């Protein structure tokens, strides 16, 4: 972990390094711990997680040096990651019904050594967390699922992936919010709208949200 100044109102926590932490899961833990710090309401305006970083932005008038006090050290982060139940920031989990009929389901079964039914059971059997958003409006990178589901991206990305497609890539799972090119392994699809400009907020999944996939019948 490294703590770097980010302009005159922010600190950047870098988690990409040879320190033994699983960076993608550590991002969620650091963001949770910063938000839960008793001084955060007075000092912190925003917490912005990324793939390997967490940006902590000071409130107007707050000296950026004071932000260091709300950032946990590596020992505290590692202890938080070891707890089987980390606090969920946004109440009840968002449940996403999925029809597991994706074109790459059989390939994922081969890559993982599981049967197709075991892949479904693994994907639905463990809650996921939104680590950060990106790629497209409403796209959320989900972490913390069953480690057996870590699979590489496709060798040849598709030129068009339909909205609602549910995929796996590396340690992440995600749902495509709209039709776009993509190289993730597609295992299913959902009818839920991940991005809706008529909704407040438009994104269904925000950083820190807990997500549970359920098999649609």
Secondary structure as UniProt FT lines:
FT   STRAND          2..6
FT   TURN            7..9
FT   STRAND          10..14
FT   HELIX           23..36
FT   TURN            38..39
FT   HELIX           40..43
FT   STRAND          44..49
FT   STRAND          53..58
FT   TURN            60..61
FT   HELIX           64..70
FT   HELIX           74..82
FT   TURN            89..90
FT   STRAND          94..99
FT   TURN            103..104
FT   HELIX           105..112
FT   HELIX           116..125
FT   STRAND          128..133
FT   TURN            137..138
FT   STRAND          140..143
FT   HELIX           147..149
FT   STRAND          158..161
FT   TURN            163..164
FT   STRAND          165..170
FT   STRAND          172..175
FT   STRAND          180..182
FT   STRAND          185..189
FT   TURN            197..198
FT   TURN            207..208
FT   STRAND          210..215
//
